[in-house]
Amino acid sequence: IQTLPTDVFIELTELKTLGFNRNAFTILPPGAFDGL
């Protein structure tokens, strides 16, 4: 899975996390994912 440069992999992971958080904010209070 580590065929991508680390910074690119981290960037994709962060984008995925942001998308997940944006969806979760519709049902969870802001800050619910601050500890993740």
CHARMM internal coordinates of N, CA and C (Angstrom, degrees):
IC EDIT
DIST 1 N 1 CA 1.4664
DIST 1 CA 1 C 1.5274
ANGL 1 N 1 CA 1 C 110.30
DIST 1 C 2 N 1.3211
ANGL 1 CA 1 C 2 N 115.53
DIHE 1 N 1 CA 1 C 2 N -21.12
DIST 2 N 2 CA 1.4620
ANGL 1 C 2 N 2 CA 119.79
DIHE 1 CA 1 C 2 N 2 CA -177.44
DIST 2 CA 2 C 1.5251
ANGL 2 N 2 CA 2 C 110.82
DIHE 1 C 2 N 2 CA 2 C -87.31
DIST 2 C 3 N 1.3247
ANGL 2 CA 2 C 3 N 116.73
DIHE 2 N 2 CA 2 C 3 N 53.26
DIST 3 N 3 CA 1.4542
ANGL 2 C 3 N 3 CA 120.28
DIHE 2 CA 2 C 3 N 3 CA 175.89
DIST 3 CA 3 C 1.5175
ANGL 3 N 3 CA 3 C 110.32
DIHE 2 C 3 N 3 CA 3 C -92.54
DIST 3 C 4 N 1.3288
ANGL 3 CA 3 C 4 N 116.44
DIHE 3 N 3 CA 3 C 4 N -14.71
DIST 4 N 4 CA 1.4596
ANGL 3 C 4 N 4 CA 121.05
DIHE 3 CA 3 C 4 N 4 CA 178.33
DIST 4 CA 4 C 1.5202
ANGL 4 N 4 CA 4 C 109.83
DIHE 3 C 4 N 4 CA 4 C -92.11
DIST 4 C 5 N 1.3328
ANGL 4 CA 4 C 5 N 116.40
DIHE 4 N 4 CA 4 C 5 N 152.07
DIST 5 N 5 CA 1.4662
ANGL 4 C 5 N 5 CA 119.37
DIHE 4 CA 4 C 5 N 5 CA 171.80
DIST 5 CA 5 C 1.5238
ANGL 5 N 5 CA 5 C 109.79
DIHE 4 C 5 N 5 CA 5 C -57.88
DIST 5 C 6 N 1.3120
ANGL 5 CA 5 C 6 N 116.31
DIHE 5 N 5 CA 5 C 6 N 148.53
DIST 6 N 6 CA 1.4590
ANGL 5 C 6 N 6 CA 120.42
DIHE 5 CA 5 C 6 N 6 CA -174.39
DIST 6 CA 6 C 1.5191
ANGL 6 N 6 CA 6 C 111.78
DIHE 5 C 6 N 6 CA 6 C -59.01
DIST 6 C 7 N 1.3429
ANGL 6 CA 6 C 7 N 116.81
DIHE 6 N 6 CA 6 C 7 N -41.98
DIST 7 N 7 CA 1.4617
ANGL 6 C 7 N 7 CA 119.06
DIHE 6 CA 6 C 7 N 7 CA -177.22
DIST 7 CA 7 C 1.5222
ANGL 7 N 7 CA 7 C 111.08
DIHE 6 C 7 N 7 CA 7 C -66.24
DIST 7 C 8 N 1.3191
ANGL 7 CA 7 C 8 N 116.99
DIHE 7 N 7 CA 7 C 8 N -35.56
DIST 8 N 8 CA 1.4643
ANGL 7 C 8 N 8 CA 119.91
DIHE 7 CA 7 C 8 N 8 CA 178.04
DIST 8 CA 8 C 1.5233
ANGL 8 N 8 CA 8 C 110.00
DIHE 7 C 8 N 8 CA 8 C -68.64
DIST 8 C 9 N 1.3347
ANGL 8 CA 8 C 9 N 116.12
DIHE 8 N 8 CA 8 C 9 N -41.08
DIST 9 N 9 CA 1.4595
ANGL 8 C 9 N 9 CA 120.58
DIHE 8 CA 8 C 9 N 9 CA 179.27
DIST 9 CA 9 C 1.5236
ANGL 9 N 9 CA 9 C 110.31
DIHE 8 C 9 N 9 CA 9 C -62.16
DIST 9 C 10 N 1.3300
ANGL 9 CA 9 C 10 N 116.51
DIHE 9 N 9 CA 9 C 10 N -42.99
DIST 10 N 10 CA 1.4686
ANGL 9 C 10 N 10 CA 121.13
DIHE 9 CA 9 C 10 N 10 CA 178.99
DIST 10 CA 10 C 1.5242
ANGL 10 N 10 CA 10 C 109.63
DIHE 9 C 10 N 10 CA 10 C -64.09
DIST 10 C 11 N 1.3240
ANGL 10 CA 10 C 11 N 116.55
DIHE 10 N 10 CA 10 C 11 N -40.36
DIST 11 N 11 CA 1.4618
ANGL 10 C 11 N 11 CA 120.18
DIHE 10 CA 10 C 11 N 11 CA -179.24
DIST 11 CA 11 C 1.5246
ANGL 11 N 11 CA 11 C 110.45
DIHE 10 C 11 N 11 CA 11 C -62.42
DIST 11 C 12 N 1.3284
ANGL 11 CA 11 C 12 N 116.95
DIHE 11 N 11 CA 11 C 12 N -45.30
DIST 12 N 12 CA 1.4628
ANGL 11 C 12 N 12 CA 120.77
DIHE 11 CA 11 C 12 N 12 CA 179.24
DIST 12 CA 12 C 1.5187
ANGL 12 N 12 CA 12 C 110.43
DIHE 11 C 12 N 12 CA 12 C -63.10
DIST 12 C 13 N 1.3305
ANGL 12 CA 12 C 13 N 116.58
DIHE 12 N 12 CA 12 C 13 N -39.87
DIST 13 N 13 CA 1.4588
ANGL 12 C 13 N 13 CA 120.49
DIHE 12 CA 12 C 13 N 13 CA 179.53
DIST 13 CA 13 C 1.5205
ANGL 13 N 13 CA 13 C 110.34
DIHE 12 C 13 N 13 CA 13 C -63.76
DIST 13 C 14 N 1.3345
ANGL 13 CA 13 C 14 N 116.45
DIHE 13 N 13 CA 13 C 14 N -41.85
DIST 14 N 14 CA 1.4614
ANGL 13 C 14 N 14 CA 120.23
DIHE 13 CA 13 C 14 N 14 CA -179.92
DIST 14 CA 14 C 1.5210
ANGL 14 N 14 CA 14 C 110.84
DIHE 13 C 14 N 14 CA 14 C -65.66
DIST 14 C 15 N 1.3258
ANGL 14 CA 14 C 15 N 117.08
DIHE 14 N 14 CA 14 C 15 N -40.24
DIST 15 N 15 CA 1.4610
ANGL 14 C 15 N 15 CA 120.24
DIHE 14 CA 14 C 15 N 15 CA 177.96
DIST 15 CA 15 C 1.5173
ANGL 15 N 15 CA 15 C 110.55
DIHE 14 C 15 N 15 CA 15 C -62.46
DIST 15 C 16 N 1.3315
ANGL 15 CA 15 C 16 N 116.65
DIHE 15 N 15 CA 15 C 16 N -41.25
DIST 16 N 16 CA 1.4597
ANGL 15 C 16 N 16 CA 120.49
DIHE 15 CA 15 C 16 N 16 CA 179.13
DIST 16 CA 16 C 1.5303
ANGL 16 N 16 CA 16 C 110.08
DIHE 15 C 16 N 16 CA 16 C -64.71
DIST 16 C 17 N 1.3372
ANGL 16 CA 16 C 17 N 115.58
DIHE 16 N 16 CA 16 C 17 N -40.86
DIST 17 N 17 CA 1.4623
ANGL 16 C 17 N 17 CA 120.25
DIHE 16 CA 16 C 17 N 17 CA -179.56
DIST 17 CA 17 C 1.5234
ANGL 17 N 17 CA 17 C 110.34
DIHE 16 C 17 N 17 CA 17 C -65.82
DIST 17 C 18 N 1.3324
ANGL 17 CA 17 C 18 N 116.85
DIHE 17 N 17 CA 17 C 18 N -40.85
DIST 18 N 18 CA 1.4634
ANGL 17 C 18 N 18 CA 120.15
DIHE 17 CA 17 C 18 N 18 CA 179.81
DIST 18 CA 18 C 1.5159
ANGL 18 N 18 CA 18 C 110.48
DIHE 17 C 18 N 18 CA 18 C -63.58
DIST 18 C 19 N 1.3260
ANGL 18 CA 18 C 19 N 116.69
DIHE 18 N 18 CA 18 C 19 N -41.76
DIST 19 N 19 CA 1.4602
ANGL 18 C 19 N 19 CA 120.23
DIHE 18 CA 18 C 19 N 19 CA 178.48
DIST 19 CA 19 C 1.5131
ANGL 19 N 19 CA 19 C 111.41
DIHE 18 C 19 N 19 CA 19 C -63.25
DIST 19 C 20 N 1.3316
ANGL 19 CA 19 C 20 N 116.16
DIHE 19 N 19 CA 19 C 20 N -40.42
DIST 20 N 20 CA 1.4615
ANGL 19 C 20 N 20 CA 120.48
DIHE 19 CA 19 C 20 N 20 CA 179.55
DIST 20 CA 20 C 1.5217
ANGL 20 N 20 CA 20 C 110.19
DIHE 19 C 20 N 20 CA 20 C -66.17
DIST 20 C 21 N 1.3226
ANGL 20 CA 20 C 21 N 116.80
DIHE 20 N 20 CA 20 C 21 N -42.70
DIST 21 N 21 CA 1.4611
ANGL 20 C 21 N 21 CA 120.48
DIHE 20 CA 20 C 21 N 21 CA 179.74
DIST 21 CA 21 C 1.5200
ANGL 21 N 21 CA 21 C 110.96
DIHE 20 C 21 N 21 CA 21 C -63.86
DIST 21 C 22 N 1.3301
ANGL 21 CA 21 C 22 N 116.23
DIHE 21 N 21 CA 21 C 22 N -40.18
DIST 22 N 22 CA 1.4667
ANGL 21 C 22 N 22 CA 120.18
DIHE 21 CA 21 C 22 N 22 CA -178.80
DIST 22 CA 22 C 1.5258
ANGL 22 N 22 CA 22 C 109.61
DIHE 21 C 22 N 22 CA 22 C -61.39
DIST 22 C 23 N 1.3343
ANGL 22 CA 22 C 23 N 116.82
DIHE 22 N 22 CA 22 C 23 N -40.19
DIST 23 N 23 CA 1.4597
ANGL 22 C 23 N 23 CA 120.22
DIHE 22 CA 22 C 23 N 23 CA 178.57
DIST 23 CA 23 C 1.5183
ANGL 23 N 23 CA 23 C 110.92
DIHE 22 C 23 N 23 CA 23 C -70.24
DIST 23 C 24 N 1.3278
ANGL 23 CA 23 C 24 N 116.45
DIHE 23 N 23 CA 23 C 24 N -37.46
DIST 24 N 24 CA 1.4616
ANGL 23 C 24 N 24 CA 120.79
DIHE 23 CA 23 C 24 N 24 CA -176.53
DIST 24 CA 24 C 1.5257
ANGL 24 N 24 CA 24 C 110.76
DIHE 23 C 24 N 24 CA 24 C -70.65
DIST 24 C 25 N 1.3190
ANGL 24 CA 24 C 25 N 116.87
DIHE 24 N 24 CA 24 C 25 N -28.47
DIST 25 N 25 CA 1.4652
ANGL 24 C 25 N 25 CA 120.19
DIHE 24 CA 24 C 25 N 25 CA -178.00
DIST 25 CA 25 C 1.5227
ANGL 25 N 25 CA 25 C 111.75
DIHE 24 C 25 N 25 CA 25 C -62.96
DIST 25 C 26 N 1.3264
ANGL 25 CA 25 C 26 N 117.29
DIHE 25 N 25 CA 25 C 26 N -18.30
DIST 26 N 26 CA 1.4621
ANGL 25 C 26 N 26 CA 119.69
DIHE 25 CA 25 C 26 N 26 CA 179.56
DIST 26 CA 26 C 1.5186
ANGL 26 N 26 CA 26 C 110.78
DIHE 25 C 26 N 26 CA 26 C -73.87
DIST 26 C 27 N 1.3459
ANGL 26 CA 26 C 27 N 117.32
DIHE 26 N 26 CA 26 C 27 N -19.92
DIST 27 N 27 CA 1.4618
ANGL 26 C 27 N 27 CA 119.89
DIHE 26 CA 26 C 27 N 27 CA -178.81
DIST 27 CA 27 C 1.5252
ANGL 27 N 27 CA 27 C 112.06
DIHE 26 C 27 N 27 CA 27 C -122.77
DIST 27 C 28 N 1.3485
ANGL 27 CA 27 C 28 N 116.81
DIHE 27 N 27 CA 27 C 28 N -13.63
DIST 28 N 28 CA 1.4618
ANGL 27 C 28 N 28 CA 120.39
DIHE 27 CA 27 C 28 N 28 CA -179.14
DIST 28 CA 28 C 1.5243
ANGL 28 N 28 CA 28 C 109.96
DIHE 27 C 28 N 28 CA 28 C -119.76
DIST 28 C 29 N 1.3231
ANGL 28 CA 28 C 29 N 117.10
DIHE 28 N 28 CA 28 C 29 N 151.54
DIST 29 N 29 CA 1.4644
ANGL 28 C 29 N 29 CA 120.62
DIHE 28 CA 28 C 29 N 29 CA 179.00
DIST 29 CA 29 C 1.5226
ANGL 29 N 29 CA 29 C 111.08
DIHE 28 C 29 N 29 CA 29 C -68.82
DIST 29 C 30 N 1.3122
ANGL 29 CA 29 C 30 N 118.47
DIHE 29 N 29 CA 29 C 30 N 151.78
DIST 30 N 30 CA 1.4680
ANGL 29 C 30 N 30 CA 121.86
DIHE 29 CA 29 C 30 N 30 CA 176.61
DIST 30 CA 30 C 1.5214
ANGL 30 N 30 CA 30 C 110.37
DIHE 29 C 30 N 30 CA 30 C -57.21
DIST 30 C 31 N 1.3248
ANGL 30 CA 30 C 31 N 116.26
DIHE 30 N 30 CA 30 C 31 N 141.35
DIST 31 N 31 CA 1.4523
ANGL 30 C 31 N 31 CA 120.20
DIHE 30 CA 30 C 31 N 31 CA 179.62
DIST 31 CA 31 C 1.5128
ANGL 31 N 31 CA 31 C 113.13
DIHE 30 C 31 N 31 CA 31 C 91.77
DIST 31 C 32 N 1.3280
ANGL 31 CA 31 C 32 N 117.17
DIHE 31 N 31 CA 31 C 32 N -1.21
DIST 32 N 32 CA 1.4627
ANGL 31 C 32 N 32 CA 120.28
DIHE 31 CA 31 C 32 N 32 CA -177.89
DIST 32 CA 32 C 1.5267
ANGL 32 N 32 CA 32 C 110.70
DIHE 31 C 32 N 32 CA 32 C -66.62
DIST 32 C 33 N 1.3347
ANGL 32 CA 32 C 33 N 117.45
DIHE 32 N 32 CA 32 C 33 N -24.08
DIST 33 N 33 CA 1.4582
ANGL 32 C 33 N 33 CA 120.91
DIHE 32 CA 32 C 33 N 33 CA -177.01
DIST 33 CA 33 C 1.5244
ANGL 33 N 33 CA 33 C 112.16
DIHE 32 C 33 N 33 CA 33 C -108.23
DIST 33 C 34 N 1.3441
ANGL 33 CA 33 C 34 N 116.52
DIHE 33 N 33 CA 33 C 34 N 11.34
DIST 34 N 34 CA 1.4612
ANGL 33 C 34 N 34 CA 119.06
DIHE 33 CA 33 C 34 N 34 CA -178.35
DIST 34 CA 34 C 1.5183
ANGL 34 N 34 CA 34 C 111.65
DIHE 33 C 34 N 34 CA 34 C -62.60
DIST 34 C 35 N 1.3342
ANGL 34 CA 34 C 35 N 116.94
DIHE 34 N 34 CA 34 C 35 N -28.35
DIST 35 N 35 CA 1.4543
ANGL 34 C 35 N 35 CA 120.14
DIHE 34 CA 34 C 35 N 35 CA -177.16
DIST 35 CA 35 C 1.5181
ANGL 35 N 35 CA 35 C 113.40
DIHE 34 C 35 N 35 CA 35 C -84.57
DIST 35 C 36 N 1.3213
ANGL 35 CA 35 C 36 N 118.46
DIHE 35 N 35 CA 35 C 36 N -4.84
DIST 36 N 36 CA 1.4630
ANGL 35 C 36 N 36 CA 120.88
DIHE 35 CA 35 C 36 N 36 CA -178.00
DIST 36 CA 36 C 1.5208
ANGL 36 N 36 CA 36 C 110.90
DIHE 35 C 36 N 36 CA 36 C -84.32
END
COOR INIT
IC SEED 1 N 1 CA 1 C
IC BUILD
